[in-house]
Amino acid sequence: MNNSFSAADLDFQQQVRAFFEIEFTPELRARANDGRDVKGVAVEWQKKLYAKGWVAPGWPKELGGTGWTPVQKFIFETERCNAGAPDVVPFGLKMVAPVIIHFGNDEQKARFLPRILKSEDWWCQGYSEPGSGSDLAALQTKAEKDGDHYVVNGAKIWTTYAQYADWIFCLVRTGNFEKRQQGISFVLIDMKSKGVTVNPIHSIDNHHSLNEVVFDNVRVPVENLIGQEHQGWTYAKALLAHERTSIAEVSNSKRNLAEIIELAKQQTNHKGRLIDDPHFQQRLSDIEIELMALEYMDLRVLASMSAGDTPGPEASLLKIKGTEIQQALQELRMETIGAYSASLRVDEFQNELHREGSSSRKEYMYGRAATIYGGSNEVQRNVIAKAVLGL
Ligand SMILES: Cc1cc2nc3c(=O)[nH]c(=O)nc-3n(C[C@H](O)[C@H](O)[C@H](O)COP(=O)(O)OP(=O)(O)OC[C@H]3O[C@@H](n4cnc5c(N)ncnc54)[C@H](O)[C@@H]3O)c2cc1C
């Protein structure tokens, strides 16, 4: 890809590299790797990006976006991953913000967007319910009008980072029509409202990022409705396309691949260095070829999004391929590190290989979810069958 960079792009690359070197300090890196202060690290990092004007590459320039070309976005993402710096938390900046920008009114834009840019509000996503995941239109959380408020009752599940959230964007049922999608509305709910309860769900990687969020007669001002009542499905779909595109995580996978190669140079099997094993090389190159193809597709989608398009079924292709590659790399990384990846726990006295093994196992375990969240890969295949193949 480097061959196509202009002199201005190469200059931009140097600026980005310098920024990560200075701002992603060893102290911040250590806290990010440690994983215990998720919110503190994310907010501190996003504020640094905001101060530089780089926190929202996907937003229109007049609202705080960067105005970058697709190549500049690509360079930024690549350098971020090479530096090992965290991505921004997507729920505010990449998910609800595009919906507010496209479908919100002027008051909502003025009220919410600056606070999202400055990381003053932490958002979470309230789509899934115990009985409606893939079949999202089956959702039951009800919002009934009472004067100038909606009264919300129901429960959302798998709500990532709800324990930190100031706001939740929610799909709620405001009416019952023949077509189930028609009675759904998109509302913004203050997590401090009376009647909101967050119950933790601990996942297999021994982490707490998931939650159940229960609404018990929660009063939500009607001014927190986005767009038209009953039309939330349209906005929800636009948001999901953005979500699926960002789940592809090409640059992260490229970095993971490069790190696996370095690990394989140090690890040995009964024949010698792992990196010299033809079977291992075959597996590496199979993944690398798929990743290169995904990268070109990602760039095409990035270019059309920069031209103002909302991604269509290609978002589903990116989601399927991106998450399959992530999982293939997670498996290979665990195998490369061998027995060290047997345990999730790391004790004080253990060495770098134990730490590497434990983090590889954690990523592998949480990584099982990547083919489920953002809409399961089976359901994405249905989308492609219908929208692309016309089946
Ligand atoms: C780690 C993680 C984080 C998440 N974070 C959030 C969040 O922050 N906010 C939020 O709202 N949701 C979140 N989710 C929920 C996620 O979007 C749902 O889990 C997902 O949409 C699948 O729904 P489900 O779990 O109800 O499974 P189900 O819909 O019950 O599906 C079960 C299985 O059946 C298959 N299946 C279902 N329907 C079809 C079909 N028509 N054709 C073929 N196969 C089908 C599915 O692929 C799956 O394998 C998260 C999930 C995970 C795992």
The ligand as an SDF file (V2000), in Angstrom:
LIG
                    3D

 53 58  0  0  0  0  0  0  0  0999 V2000
  -19.7490  -10.0040   23.6630 C   0  0  0  0  0  0  0  0  0  0  0  0
  -21.0790   -9.4830   23.2050 C   0  0  0  0  0  0  0  0  0  0  0  0
  -21.3380   -8.1160   23.3070 C   0  0  0  0  0  0  0  0  0  0  0  0
  -22.5970   -7.6280   22.9300 C   0  0  0  0  0  0  0  0  0  0  0  0
  -22.8710   -6.2900   23.1170 N   0  0  0  0  0  0  0  0  0  0  0  0
  -24.1120   -5.8310   22.8500 C   0  0  0  0  0  0  0  0  0  0  0  0
  -24.4520   -4.4760   23.1530 C   0  0  0  0  0  0  0  0  0  0  0  0
  -23.6360   -3.6850   23.6460 O   0  0  0  0  0  0  0  0  0  0  0  0
  -25.7250   -4.0710   22.9120 N   0  0  0  0  0  0  0  0  0  0  0  0
  -26.6650   -4.8950   22.3480 C   0  0  0  0  0  0  0  0  0  0  0  0
  -27.7850   -4.4490   22.1010 O   0  0  0  0  0  0  0  0  0  0  0  0
  -26.3750   -6.1970   22.0660 N   0  0  0  0  0  0  0  0  0  0  0  0
  -25.1230   -6.6700   22.3110 C   0  0  0  0  0  0  0  0  0  0  0  0
  -24.8210   -8.0040   22.0420 N   0  0  0  0  0  0  0  0  0  0  0  0
  -25.8860   -8.8860   21.5690 C   0  0  0  0  0  0  0  0  0  0  0  0
  -25.7320   -9.3900   20.1450 C   0  0  0  0  0  0  0  0  0  0  0  0
  -26.0530   -8.4020   19.1980 O   0  0  0  0  0  0  0  0  0  0  0  0
  -26.6160  -10.6500   20.0160 C   0  0  0  0  0  0  0  0  0  0  0  0
  -26.0480  -11.6310   20.8610 O   0  0  0  0  0  0  0  0  0  0  0  0
  -26.6800  -11.1600   18.6080 C   0  0  0  0  0  0  0  0  0  0  0  0
  -27.4340  -10.3070   17.7850 O   0  0  0  0  0  0  0  0  0  0  0  0
  -27.3220  -12.5840   18.5420 C   0  0  0  0  0  0  0  0  0  0  0  0
  -28.5200  -12.6170   19.2410 O   0  0  0  0  0  0  0  0  0  0  0  0
  -28.8180  -13.7310   20.3590 P   0  0  0  0  0  0  0  0  0  0  0  0
  -27.6700  -13.7460   21.3080 O   0  0  0  0  0  0  0  0  0  0  0  0
  -30.1800  -13.4640   20.9050 O   0  0  0  0  0  0  0  0  0  0  0  0
  -28.8050  -15.1290   19.5980 O   0  0  0  0  0  0  0  0  0  0  0  0
  -30.0050  -15.7490   18.7640 P   0  0  0  0  0  0  0  0  0  0  0  0
  -30.6120  -14.7120   17.8940 O   0  0  0  0  0  0  0  0  0  0  0  0
  -30.9030  -16.4950   19.6830 O   0  0  0  0  0  0  0  0  0  0  0  0
  -29.2350  -16.7870   17.8390 O   0  0  0  0  0  0  0  0  0  0  0  0
  -28.8030  -18.0640   18.2950 C   0  0  0  0  0  0  0  0  0  0  0  0
  -28.1320  -18.7840   17.1210 C   0  0  0  0  0  0  0  0  0  0  0  0
  -29.0730  -18.9890   16.0660 O   0  0  0  0  0  0  0  0  0  0  0  0
  -28.5750  -18.4350   14.8460 C   0  0  0  0  0  0  0  0  0  0  0  0
  -29.6650  -17.8270   14.0920 N   0  0  0  0  0  0  0  0  0  0  0  0
  -30.6320  -17.0120   14.5800 C   0  0  0  0  0  0  0  0  0  0  0  0
  -31.4780  -16.6340   13.6010 N   0  0  0  0  0  0  0  0  0  0  0  0
  -31.0150  -17.1990   12.4510 C   0  0  0  0  0  0  0  0  0  0  0  0
  -31.4590  -17.1720   11.0890 C   0  0  0  0  0  0  0  0  0  0  0  0
  -32.5230  -16.4640   10.7210 N   0  0  0  0  0  0  0  0  0  0  0  0
  -30.7390  -17.8700   10.1780 N   0  0  0  0  0  0  0  0  0  0  0  0
  -29.6380  -18.5970   10.5390 C   0  0  0  0  0  0  0  0  0  0  0  0
  -29.1890  -18.6620   11.8180 N   0  0  0  0  0  0  0  0  0  0  0  0
  -29.8610  -17.9700   12.7640 C   0  0  0  0  0  0  0  0  0  0  0  0
  -27.5720  -17.3730   15.2630 C   0  0  0  0  0  0  0  0  0  0  0  0
  -26.5920  -17.1550   14.2750 O   0  0  0  0  0  0  0  0  0  0  0  0
  -26.9660  -17.9940   16.5220 C   0  0  0  0  0  0  0  0  0  0  0  0
  -25.9450  -18.8940   16.1660 O   0  0  0  0  0  0  0  0  0  0  0  0
  -23.5800   -8.5090   22.3970 C   0  0  0  0  0  0  0  0  0  0  0  0
  -23.2970   -9.8850   22.2800 C   0  0  0  0  0  0  0  0  0  0  0  0
  -22.0750  -10.3660   22.6790 C   0  0  0  0  0  0  0  0  0  0  0  0
  -21.8210  -11.8500   22.5520 C   0  0  0  0  0  0  0  0  0  0  0  0
  1  2  1  0
  2  3  1  0
  2 52  2  0
  3  4  2  0
  4  5  1  0
  4 50  1  0
  5  6  2  0
  6  7  1  0
  6 13  1  0
  7  8  2  0
  7  9  1  0
  9 10  1  0
 10 11  2  0
 10 12  1  0
 12 13  2  0
 13 14  1  0
 14 15  1  0
 14 50  1  0
 15 16  1  0
 16 17  1  0
 16 18  1  0
 18 19  1  0
 18 20  1  0
 20 21  1  0
 20 22  1  0
 22 23  1  0
 23 24  1  0
 24 25  2  0
 24 26  1  0
 24 27  1  0
 27 28  1  0
 28 29  2  0
 28 30  1  0
 28 31  1  0
 31 32  1  0
 32 33  1  0
 33 34  1  0
 33 48  1  0
 34 35  1  0
 35 36  1  0
 35 46  1  0
 36 37  1  0
 36 45  1  0
 37 38  2  0
 38 39  1  0
 39 40  1  0
 39 45  2  0
 40 41  1  0
 40 42  2  0
 42 43  1  0
 43 44  2  0
 44 45  1  0
 46 47  1  0
 46 48  1  0
 48 49  1  0
 50 51  2  0
 51 52  1  0
 52 53  1  0
M  END
$$$$
